Structure formats: C-alpha cells, structure tokens
Amino acid sequence: MKRFFGPVKMAEPRVSDAEQELFGGPLRYDLGWSQHEHASLDLTMMSALRSMPSLVGATLRMAWQVDRRALLAVAVSEIGQGIAAAMGLLAVNAVMHALLAGTGSPAERLHALLPGLLAAAAIGVANSALSAWSTSRAGRLEPKIERIATTQYLAAAAGVELEAIEDPDFRRLVDIAQQGPGAARRMIGACVAALNGLISLVTTASVLAVLHPLLLPLLLLIAAPRGWGAMRVAQERYVSVLSWIEHVRASRLIGNLLTERTAAQEVRLHAVGPFLLSRYERMAESAESEQERLASSKALTEWVAAALSGLAMAATYGAMFWLILAGHMSLAVAGTAVIAVRTGSASLGGLVMNINRLHEESLYVRDHGRFLTQAARRTIPAGGAPVPDRVKEIILDRVTYCYPDRDTAALEQVSLTLPMGSVTAVVGENGSGKSTLMKVLSGMLLPQEGTLRWGEADISGLDRAQYFERVSLLTQDFQRWPVTAAMNIRIGRPAHAGTSQDLQPSLDYAGAAAVIAKLPDGLHSLLARMFRGATELSGGEWQKVGLARTHWRSATSRADSVLIVDEPTSALDPEAEIAAFDRIRRLAAPNRAVVLVTHRMSGVRHADHIYVLNQGRLAEHGTHDELLAQRGRYAAMFDTQAAQYAPTASIPKPAEPTVADPA
Ligand SMILES: Nc1ncnc2c1ncn2[C@@H]1O[C@H](COP(=O)(O)OP(=O)(O)OP(=O)(O)O)[C@@H](O)[C@H]1O
C-alpha cells in the first residue's frame, strides 16, 4: 500500500561504472539548497494541492499584469463554454423525453424532437466559436508570460554577486530554474483547460444533481482514482528529474566535449573520442534504465487507477439499473443520466489530467520562484553612497576572504595601498591568491574581514554600480564576445557610443590596428567562428583586442579609476609582451592606479611597488631593488627566471626521467 500511497521517494540512481571512472563517484543531486528551507522534498498529494492555488494565483497575476484583456477574454469564453455544456445536456434531456416519454404517433414524436435537436446544434456551434476565441487569446497570453518569466530569470541571474555564481548549490538552482519560464507558459494552457473542465463539470454535476441526488457522488467516485494516479505519476517523474539532473548534466558535458572546438585536437590526437563515446553510451544506458523504471511504475499506477475507476463505473451503472427497476428513475432520465455520466466523467478526467499538468508545471514554476527569491537575496545591492570622484589612494586593509566551499582562506589579513598614478605589481606562486585579490579589489567579492577603501570611503557603504564604473579589468580569460571586432572593443563600456574613429586610439594603443587591418571587413568583421562568414583570431591577437577594450574602458572614464590586469601577456610573443607591459605602465595617470598580476618577472621590475603573496598571505613588499636586496621569495623567483636566459653554462640541467622507458 505504501508503494502506492506513501510519499514519493527519491530513486537511488544506478550509477554506471563510466561515471565512477570519470567523475570519481555518483553524481547526484544533493538537494543542497532545498534542505535549508524544506526538511525533505514535500511531495505528498495534500501538500501539492495546498501549494497549487498560490502558484496558479501567481501565474494568473502575472497574466493579469501582462495582458488583462486577453485573460478576461479567456475567462469569459471558458465560462460561456461551461454554460453551453449545461444547456446542451438540457436539450438532450428534452430530446430524451420527447423520444421515450412522449405520446402520439411516431411522426408526431419525431416532430416534438426537432426543437431540442435544433437547440443542441445551435449550442454546439456557439460552443466551438467560444472555444476558438479562448484558444486565440490564450495563444496571445502564453508567449508573453514566457518572455516575462525568462526576462526575470536572466535579469536575476545576471544581477547576483559573483560569490553566488561560484557557489555550486546556487549554480544548480540556476540550472533547474531554467525550466520555469517554459512551465509558466504551459501553465496558462493548463489553467485554461482546467477552468474549462471545472466549469463544464460543475454544470454537468448540477444537471446530474437535478436528475438524481445519488448520481453526483458516484461520478466523483469514478474520477477520484484517475486523479490520484495522474498526480502520483507526475510526482514520480519530478523526483526522478531532480535525482537525475546531475547525470543528465554529466552526459551532456561529455557530449559537448566530443563536439567542442577547444577539445577537438585532443579528441583526435589522444583518441579521447572513442574513449568518451563509450563512456557516454554507458551513462546513457544507465539513464535509460531509469526511464524504464519510471515507465513500469507509471504503467502499474495507471492500471491500478483505471481498475478502481472501472469498479466505480460499474457501481454507478448498477445503481442506475436498480433505481429504474425500483421505479425511482424514469427511462428518459436514465438516458440523459447515461450521457451526463459519460460527459461528466470525461470532463472530470480532463479536469484531473489538467490539474495534474498544472501540478507538474507548478513544481517547475516553484523552482523558478525559489530561484528568484534566492537570487534576490544574493543580488548586488543597488544604491549606496556615491564614490568620491578624486582620491589619493585605494587601500586594502587586513582583508580576509574564504570561498564558500573551502576550509582555508584564499586571502588572509592582506593589506596593500594603491596610490593614484602608480603601477603596483602582485606576484606569487600558483594558488597564492592573486586572482582572488583582484576580484576583491574590483569589488566583485566583498571582504569577509577587513576593509577595501576608496580614499576614505569603505566599499561596504558605496554604490556598487558606481564602484564598478571605476574599475577596468583585463584577465587572462577575458570574454571573447561572439560579436564584431568593433563591438568587442566597445563592449568595455557598452553604454558609451563610439565610431570607428573613436576606437582608433584604443587600437593604436594596444597594437591591435594591424590585427584589425588583416580582417576581411576591418572593425566590422564578426569574430565568432560559429557563424557563417565570421573570422577567428589567434590567442595573441585576441589579447591585443582585449587590451584595446581595456584602453577604451579606461579612456572613457573621467573620474579616478583603477586598472587591473591579470596575466595580460601570456599569449603574446616576446616583442609584443615587452610592448604590452610598456603600454600597461603608460596607462598609469594622475587619475588612475594600475595593478599588474603576472608570472613574468621582467614585466614586474619597473613597477613602483611590488607585493609578494604566499598561500594567501602577504610575504614581502617593496621596490624591485629592495626586494632583490632582501634575498627572499621575490629574489628567488626573479633569479629562477633570469637563469633561463643566462649563458648556457648556468642553465640548470633538466632532471633525469623518473620513469625508465619500457625495455
Ligand atoms: N571559485 C573558487 N572557488 C573555490 N576556491 C577557489 C576559487 N577560485 C580560487 N580558489 C582557490 O583559492 C586559492 C587562490 O586562488 P587564486 O586563483 O586566487 O590564485 P592565483 O594566485 O591567482 O593562482 P594562479 O597563479 O594559478 O592563477 C586557490 O587555493 C584556489 O584553489
């Protein structure tokens, strides 16, 4: 009994050995975010029914805001159809009476049938006209609802703190909520259909109640098992989607890797293609077994529901038979009742199916709502004190930052000062916290301890949008936008319009003019390989475009600003690298501080001040000469790189291979 009536359990997915091999274990949706708010997935029938009115209400409210005339038209036409259904039944009743209870010759009886038949035909025509009207208005409403829900979703996702985007639980929610807008659109259709079913059921039920009081409860008895079955199947499917979402993502990831351009070389050269393909097949097979389990469970549930419903139907006809024999019901009434029971159970079946559709879609709409709530909580706050136009320096004072899923802090008690007009370099080993420091400096991550001050003003009280306005950031993995070359530069400050002439100084500055000159359509060339007629740049050429974008952003800022460059020259040839470092240094101006993060020590030596990070802490700082004299970490890093270019004799010999070649 528990199998059918207990709460729906999360199925334990059968994990394929391929998943174990590739990802080190089962990838499972761990209910991370929902655990905070709901002790478990609350998917009992009663809770589903309880939560539905508010979800349906929210969708209808959205529909009301979007296009109230269309919504009213749908409501009026659906109510009209319900009334037409009742009138149709009354017309049928009149026909039955004329046929079975009438007196006179057969010709006279047939004559008496005509008004009822004509009325039934007219009602049928009116009904289909109303139905067509409702379909067209609902069709106008649905895309609008989807657009609004999608816009809400995208705006919320784009507006949250970077910390939220890097939080795996939140990312999962972002993924799940993607289903919401489509579900909200389908919910309109389901709402309309459910309203239609409800109204025609109420009208049919009233006719049945008038015919005989016993017929109404019997009708409900027929539909109840089907309602239960449909709801149960929907819940099982939803729980399955939740528990398999990570598997689906994992196999989609493998599928993408096989077709992605970036992986194409290794896929071929290392024979990764056949290897991943076989893992993909095995993972897809284990997902198929889940589909099979769901289908069997659905078949069983529906069969039980249909059997119970069939028993109720037999009981109804039995009761009618008894009523006729006992003389409590006339044959004409029984004839109408048979038709009414059939129409009633059909509309009840339809109602149940549509409530079930509503229920299923509402689960996704609920996720969408939950995402919007969480996103609102994690949105970058709007407003705050204005950022001062002129400052002497930007100060990081004993800043600590630890990523949400990490035990050790990426930055611990780090202090540094960036005077306007200066170039500051930050160096350190891999993972020492340089990029994290840049994210804090740019205002994307807020210090968990300590302060970031723009002159005297603490960032926590400042308007963040204004703060971002003052920051130019060029990272190694800067975005290569799939738009034209001109837009790829202008997008550094998209709100600022600029002609090709306006962009020229940025191109000249970054040494990108020659790159653009080579393109078939100059600045108007589309830099997106996936589109026909587009061109692709090399890594180094892209970095020059990135540098031009940074220049455009800096050049269009009139107030004091900070320019952060994180490994900007990794793909440049030696000549271009020297030129790029020189250009970056030249960007320091009385109203601009430059921060440079790099592993290339040659680019660091001319910085005004150098900070050395080690395991998230500040290890040393000073000028190049001071740090060399200290003979600490900086000196060691500098010497190691310098030795690479020293005369042959001083280059350290490579280590012996640790693994001997097989004989
Ligand atoms: N998004 C993140 N979520 C969790 N931990 C992170 C994240 N980004 C970085 N870390 C961790 O924080 C520490 C510092 O990383 P960070 O990227 O700041 O170092 P880095 O000095 O810039 O390294 P590299 O020179 O390799 O670019 C590392 O231990 C890293 O694993």
The ligand as an SDF file (V2000), in Angstrom:
LIG
                    3D

 31 33  0  0  0  0  0  0  0  0999 V2000
   35.8950   29.9630   -7.3770 N   0  0  0  0  0  0  0  0  0  0  0  0
   36.6140   29.3680   -6.4620 C   0  0  0  0  0  0  0  0  0  0  0  0
   36.0200   28.5450   -5.5830 N   0  0  0  0  0  0  0  0  0  0  0  0
   36.7480   27.9180   -4.6220 C   0  0  0  0  0  0  0  0  0  0  0  0
   38.0680   28.0740   -4.4670 N   0  0  0  0  0  0  0  0  0  0  0  0
   38.7270   28.8850   -5.3220 C   0  0  0  0  0  0  0  0  0  0  0  0
   38.0300   29.5670   -6.3650 C   0  0  0  0  0  0  0  0  0  0  0  0
   38.9330   30.3040   -7.0400 N   0  0  0  0  0  0  0  0  0  0  0  0
   40.1300   30.0870   -6.4520 C   0  0  0  0  0  0  0  0  0  0  0  0
   40.0010   29.2370   -5.4290 N   0  0  0  0  0  0  0  0  0  0  0  0
   41.0710   28.7830   -4.5260 C   0  0  0  0  0  0  0  0  0  0  0  0
   41.6290   29.9170   -3.8770 O   0  0  0  0  0  0  0  0  0  0  0  0
   43.0520   29.8220   -3.8350 C   0  0  0  0  0  0  0  0  0  0  0  0
   43.6740   31.0430   -4.5080 C   0  0  0  0  0  0  0  0  0  0  0  0
   43.3180   31.0170   -5.8830 O   0  0  0  0  0  0  0  0  0  0  0  0
   43.6710   32.2000   -6.8890 P   0  0  0  0  0  0  0  0  0  0  0  0
   43.0100   31.8900   -8.1720 O   0  0  0  0  0  0  0  0  0  0  0  0
   43.3750   33.4780   -6.2320 O   0  0  0  0  0  0  0  0  0  0  0  0
   45.2640   32.0070   -7.0110 O   0  0  0  0  0  0  0  0  0  0  0  0
   46.2870   32.6620   -8.0370 P   0  0  0  0  0  0  0  0  0  0  0  0
   47.4150   33.1470   -7.2140 O   0  0  0  0  0  0  0  0  0  0  0  0
   45.5990   33.6500   -8.9110 O   0  0  0  0  0  0  0  0  0  0  0  0
   46.7260   31.3910   -8.8870 O   0  0  0  0  0  0  0  0  0  0  0  0
   47.3250   31.3070  -10.3770 P   0  0  0  0  0  0  0  0  0  0  0  0
   48.6730   31.9400  -10.3590 O   0  0  0  0  0  0  0  0  0  0  0  0
   47.3980   29.8380  -10.5930 O   0  0  0  0  0  0  0  0  0  0  0  0
   46.3440   31.9870  -11.2850 O   0  0  0  0  0  0  0  0  0  0  0  0
   43.4090   28.5040   -4.5110 C   0  0  0  0  0  0  0  0  0  0  0  0
   43.6270   27.5490   -3.4930 O   0  0  0  0  0  0  0  0  0  0  0  0
   42.1930   28.1370   -5.3130 C   0  0  0  0  0  0  0  0  0  0  0  0
   42.0280   26.7470   -5.3750 O   0  0  0  0  0  0  0  0  0  0  0  0
  1  2  1  0
  2  3  1  0
  2  7  2  0
  3  4  2  0
  4  5  1  0
  5  6  2  0
  6  7  1  0
  6 10  1  0
  7  8  1  0
  8  9  2  0
  9 10  1  0
 10 11  1  0
 11 12  1  0
 11 30  1  0
 12 13  1  0
 13 14  1  0
 13 28  1  0
 14 15  1  0
 15 16  1  0
 16 17  2  0
 16 18  1  0
 16 19  1  0
 19 20  1  0
 20 21  2  0
 20 22  1  0
 20 23  1  0
 23 24  1  0
 24 25  2  0
 24 26  1  0
 24 27  1  0
 28 29  1  0
 28 30  1  0
 30 31  1  0
M  END
$$$$
